[in-house]
């Protein structure tokens, strides 16, 4: 894994749905932490988990830019990537 990727906490608004309700529902504020894989005008894609079993798979989330409330840069202050 490339350790120069930017680690961030993204606060974003999520869709809420409730069928057959009389309640006034509103979007839910959520947050995700991960390393930025791609940042463009349409969306932000984060790696949220990696696997060390020789397969190049990762857990990811993609968040539409219109849903993002804020992005906070995070810093790892230990030897996080050292084995």
C-alpha positions as CSV (number, residue, x, y, z in Angstrom):
1,X,0.0,0.0,0.0
2,X,1.2,3.5,-0.8
3,X,1.5,5.3,2.5
4,X,1.5,8.8,1.0
5,X,-2.2,8.8,0.6
6,X,-4.1,11.5,2.5
7,X,-6.0,10.2,5.6
8,X,-9.3,12.1,6.2
9,X,-12.5,12.1,8.1
10,X,-15.4,13.0,5.9
11,X,-18.7,14.3,7.4
12,X,-21.6,13.8,5.0
13,X,-25.4,13.7,4.8
14,X,-27.0,10.3,4.2
15,X,-30.4,9.6,2.7
16,X,-33.1,8.5,5.1
17,X,-36.2,6.7,3.9
18,X,-39.2,5.5,5.9
19,X,-42.1,3.9,4.1
20,X,-45.7,4.6,5.1
21,X,-44.9,7.2,7.7
22,X,-46.4,10.4,8.9
23,X,-43.1,11.5,10.5
24,X,-41.1,14.3,9.1
25,X,-37.8,12.6,8.3
26,X,-34.5,14.5,7.5
27,X,-31.1,13.4,6.2
28,X,-28.8,11.8,8.7
29,X,-25.3,13.2,9.3
30,X,-22.7,10.4,9.0
31,X,-18.9,10.3,8.9
32,X,-16.3,8.0,7.4
33,X,-12.5,7.7,7.8
34,X,-10.2,6.6,5.1
35,X,-7.5,7.4,2.6
36,X,-8.4,9.4,-0.5
37,X,-8.2,7.2,-3.6
38,X,-9.9,9.7,-6.0
39,X,-11.2,13.2,-5.6
40,X,-13.0,14.8,-8.6
41,X,-15.9,17.2,-9.2
42,X,-18.5,14.5,-8.8
43,X,-17.4,12.4,-5.9
44,X,-14.8,11.5,-3.3
45,X,-13.6,7.8,-3.1
46,X,-12.0,6.5,0.0
47,X,-10.1,3.4,0.9
48,X,-11.5,2.4,4.3
49,X,-9.7,-0.9,4.8
50,X,-6.9,-3.0,3.2
51,X,-6.1,-6.7,3.2
52,X,-2.6,-8.2,3.6
53,X,-3.2,-11.6,2.1
54,X,-1.5,-11.0,-1.2
55,X,-4.8,-10.0,-3.0
56,X,-5.1,-6.4,-4.0
57,X,-8.6,-5.9,-2.5
58,X,-9.7,-3.0,-0.4
59,X,-12.9,-1.8,1.3
60,X,-14.1,1.5,-0.3
61,X,-16.8,4.1,0.0
62,X,-17.7,6.7,-2.7
63,X,-19.5,9.8,-1.5
64,X,-21.2,12.3,-3.9
65,X,-19.7,15.8,-3.5
66,X,-23.2,17.3,-2.9
67,X,-23.5,15.2,0.3
68,X,-20.2,16.2,1.8
69,X,-20.5,18.6,4.8
70,X,-16.7,18.8,5.6
71,X,-13.4,17.1,5.2
72,X,-10.9,17.0,8.1
73,X,-7.3,16.0,7.5
74,X,-6.1,13.4,9.9
75,X,-2.5,12.5,10.9
76,X,-1.2,9.2,12.1
77,X,1.2,9.9,14.9
78,X,2.7,6.4,15.4
79,X,4.5,3.8,13.3
80,X,1.1,2.8,11.9
81,X,2.4,1.1,8.8
82,X,5.5,-0.6,10.3
83,X,5.3,-4.3,10.9
